Amino acid sequence: MTFTEQQIKDALVGVVDPNTGKDFVAGRALKNIKFAGADVAFDIELGYPAKTQIDPIRHQVIAAVRGVPGIGNVSANVYSKIVPHAVQLGVKLLPGVKNIVAIASGKGGVGKSTTAVNLALALAQEGARVGILDADIYGPSQPQMLGLAGQEPESKDGKSMEPLEAYGLQAMSIGFMVDVETPMVWRGPMVAQALDQLLSQTNWHDLDYLIVDMPPGTGDIQLSLSQKVPVTGAVIVTTPQDIALIDARKGLKMFEKVNIPILGIVENMSIHICSKCGHEEHVFGEGGGQRMGQDYGVEFLGSLPLELAIREMADGGKPTVVGAPESRTAEIYRGIARRVAVKIAEKAKDMTSKFPNIVVQNT
């Protein structure tokens, strides 16, 4: 019996990728259909890291194709392929980095750095090559959170620095180069220059994603970073309380002004569950992040609890995603990270590498 590619496509048209909400044919994930008699083999190419999702997706597509009458053995190779995506016009991509994600907040104290490190670790757990840049010059916290405090980066050529590594992440921070008790009494231009050096003079090694833990606020530092750094998209972190949301809205509007897409909003400290009695209480209010997303047409990525363990693990140098990988909170971080990666995969691809260099010469 002879089969056609169209029969395989028809079988998969109704099979929806649970992470994108699109079927594998419409999402252009179906590749390389091959027949050997009644047997068929094909590839499913995912544009996002999905180590924990590959087996369920493989079972899903194989089951659908086995429903074709007369079909023999069915094999599916499911894999991830992460490519660079478009950034602001006139800003070049960073060598060794495919996509840069800014994690930002309008104000401090909302758990932005904790969110940034856990999202970075979650992407790494899903199989991506990930780095994290601690862009908070005045209050670097990533060295402590990653258990790297007191370590210094090496320089092999005297010009550039090698990132430090922890839990599979490549990391760079001004905190690796100054004493933990030394205040950074610098004006804006010096801070902007230091950030530029940390970013461009670090030998990032073939990263799929570089997570940038942005400084809080919407001032000169954030603006220069947004204009000079090739950012694929930004994630806004807030708490449900009105004061945090006012500042988070300012952060969102800043990214809009410099043409950086907002990938979504994360609401931190959304609910407190008493460790003694299990009573649930919305300490900082309820539903603020969702309302903000609705107001601006931005996706609400998820909410995280106000939980003692999150703080303890981050302070102890082993954030939740690696400190308690089976916990409900770690699963929330992984879900948000996957959604961020899917949003990036849906963006236009970067085509600058495809364009030839045009040189005008006198002839």
N, C-alpha and C positions, 0 to 999 in steps of 0.2 A: 504494500500500500504506500502511495506517495503522499507526502505531506508538504505543505507550503508554509512560508514565513507568516503569511497572513493568518493562517489557522492558529499559530502560536500567539501572534499579537491579539487576535480575537479572544483567546483564552485568558490573556493577561489584562485586557482592557478594564475589566471590573475589579482588578486586584489593587487595592489602595495601599500605598506606603504609609504606615501609621505615623511616621515622623513628618512627612510633607503634606499629607492629605490628598496627594495626587496619585493616579494610577501609574504603573511603571512604564506604560507606553506613552501617555501624555507627558510624563516627566522626562522622557527620553533616556530612561535608565536602561532599557532593554538593548543589548548589543550582541553582535556576533552569533546569530542563530545558525547552528550547523546540524545537518542530518546525516545519519548513518543507517540506512534502511528505515526501520520504524522508530529508531532511537533518536533523541534530540538532545542537544546541549546548547546552552546560551549563557550569556553574562548579564548580570545586573550591576550596573555601575552607579554607586551612590556618591553624591557630591559633598558628603559630610562624613565625619568620622563616626563609625557605628559598630564598634567591636562587640558590644553587648546585644546588638540588634541583628547581626548577620545571620545567625542560626534561625531565629524566628522568621526572618524574611525569606531565607532559602526554603524552609518548609512550606511557607505560604505560596511561593511561586511554583514550586514543584507540584504541590497538590492541585493547583489550578490547571497546569498543563497536562497532568495525568488524566484530567477530565475529558481530553480530546479523544473521541472514539478511535480505537485501534492503535493508539500511541504505545511505544515500547518503553524502554528505559528513559528516564528524564534526569538530566544533571544540570545544576545551575551553579555558576561561580559568582558569588556575591562579594564585592570588594568596594573599597572607598578610593576615590581619586579626588584629591583636593587641589584646586588650581587658584591662581591669583585672580582677584576680582577688582573691578574699577574703583578708583579713589578720586579725590578732588582733581579737577582739571589743573594742569600745570605743575603737579607734584609727582616726582618720580618715585617708583617703588624702591624700597630699601633692599640692598643686596642680602640674599639669604633669608628673606621673609616674604611669604606669599600674601598674607592678610594681617592687618593690624586692627585690633578691637580696643577701643577706648572705654574703660569703665569709669564713669564719672558721677558726680553728685554736685548739687548746688551748694551744699554745706557739709561741714565735717560732722563726725559722730553718728553717721547713719549705717556704718558697717560696710563701706565701699571697699576697703582693702581686704576685708575678710571674704567678701563676695568675689572680688577679683581673683584671689588666690585659689579659692575653691572651684571657680569656673575654669580656671587654667588647668588645675589638677583633673577636673572632670573630663575636659577635652583630651588630656593626655591618656586617661584611663580608657577613653573610647578609641584610642589608637593613633591620635594625631601627634605630630611633633610640635611642641608648644614651648614658648618662652614667656617670661613675665618681666616687664620693665617697671620698676618702682619710680614713678615720675614725681612723687611727693618729696621734693628736695628738703622742705622744712621739717617734715615728720615722716621719714622713711620707716616703714613697718614690716616690709617683706622679709628682710634678713631674719628678724625674730620669728615670724610666722613659718618660715621654711626651715628653721633650725640651722641657719647659716651665720648667725651673729658671730662677729669676731673673725670671720674669714675674709681674705682679700683676693681679688681677681689677679690672675697672672697676665703678663704681656710677653708674647714670644718674639715680637719685633720691635718693642719699644715705642710703638705708635698706636697699637690697638690692644683691646682687652679681651680675654677669654671669659665668657659667662661662667658663673658658678652653677652647679647642678644639684638639685634635690628632688627626690621622688619623680625623676624623669623630666623635670622642668629645667630649662635654661633660665638663669636669673641674673639681673643686673640692677644695682641700686647704689645711690650715693652713700647709703648706709654701710657699704662694704669698705668705703675709703675714708670715713671719718669716725671719730670716737663717738660712742652712743650718747655721751653727755655733752658733746660739743654742739652749741647752737649754730645754725647756719644764718649768720647775720649778713645776708646778701640782698642787694636790690634786684628788681625784676630782670634787667638785662643780663646780669651774671647768672641768675637762675636759668633763664632761657638758654644761655650758652652752655651751661652745665648739662642741661637736658639734651641738647643737640649732640653733645659729645658722648653722653651715655648711650644714646640711640645709634649714632652713626659710627662710633669708634669701638663698638662691641662686635666681635666676630660671631654673629648669630649663625648657627649651623642648620641650614635647610629647614626653616620653620614653616609649618602650615599656618600657624597662628601666633602672633605676638600680642599678648594681653598687656595693655598699658594701664597701670593703676594711676589714674590722674590725680593731681592735687585737687582738694575741694575748692569750690568757688567758680567764678566766671570772669576773672581778671585778666591782666596782661599775659601771665604765664600760660593760662589755658588757651587764650586766643592765639598766641604765637605757636603753641604746640599744634593747635587745630589747623593752622594755615600752612605749616611747614612739614608736618608729618603726614605721610600717605595713609590716611585712616580709611579702612573699608567700611566701618560703621561704629556706632557708639551705643553703649548700654547705660541707661540712667538708673542709679540706685537711690531709693528714697525710703522713708518710713511713712506710716499712714497719717502722721500728725500734720496739721495744717501748716505749721511753720516750716517743716522740712519740705512739704510739697510746693510751697511758694518758691523756695530756692531751687528745687528740682526743675520746676517749670522754666526758670531762667536758664538753667543749664541746657535744657532741651532746646530752647529758642536760640541759644548761642551756636549749637551745632547746626541748626537749620540755616542760620545766617552764613555759615562758612561751607554750606552744601555738603555736610557729612550726614549720611542717613542715620536715623535712629532705629536700631535693631529691636529695641523694646525697653520695657520698664520692669525692674525688679523691686518688689516691696519687701523690705527687711523688717524684722522685729514686728511682724504683723499680729502675732497672737502669743500670749504667754500661757503655758500649761504648767500648773503647779506640780512640782516633782513629788509632793507629799500626798495630795488628794486628787490630782488630775483635773482640778477646776480650770476652765478656759476663760481667759480675760483679754480683751483688746485694750492693752495698756495705752497705746498711742493712737487709738482711734481705729476705724474700720473702713476698708474699701477705698482708701485715698488713691492708691496706685492705679486701681482699675478705673476710677473716675478720670484720672489724669490721662490714661491711655485713650479713653473714649473721647475726651475733649480734643485731643490732638491727632486722633486717628492712628495711634501707635499701639503695637501689640503689648499686652500685659503678659510678661513671660512667666510670672509665678511669684509666690510669696513664701517667705521663710520665717520660722518661729523665733521668738525671743527665748533663747535657750542657753542655759548655763554651759552646757557641754561645748557649744560652738565657740564661746569665748575661751574656755579652758584649753581646748585643743589648739586654737590659733596661737594663744599665748605660749603654749608648750612646744611650739614648733612642729606640730603635726595636725594640720587642719582637717576638718571633719571628713572630707572625701577620702583621705588616706588614713585618718585616725579611727573612723568608724564607718568603713565603706558599705556595710550592710544596713546602716541606719536609714530611717525614713528621710532624714534631712539630707544625707548624701545622695539619695535617689532624687530628691527635689533639685539639688545642684546639677546632677547629671542631666535631668530633664530640661532644665533651663539652658545648659551648655549645648545640648543637642539642638534645641530650638534656635539658639543663636547661630550655630553652624549651618542649619538649614536655611535660615534667613540670608546668610552670606552666600550660600550655594545658589540661591534664586536670583542674586544680583547679576548684572552684566559682567562678563569676564573681562579681565584686563587684556587689551590687544596691542599695547605699546611694543611688546617684544616682537610682534608680527610685522611691524612697519620697518621697511628698510631705511638705513641711514642715507640721507640725500646730501651729497657734497657738491657744492657749486664751485667750479674751477674756471679760470680764464683759459679759453682755448684759442 
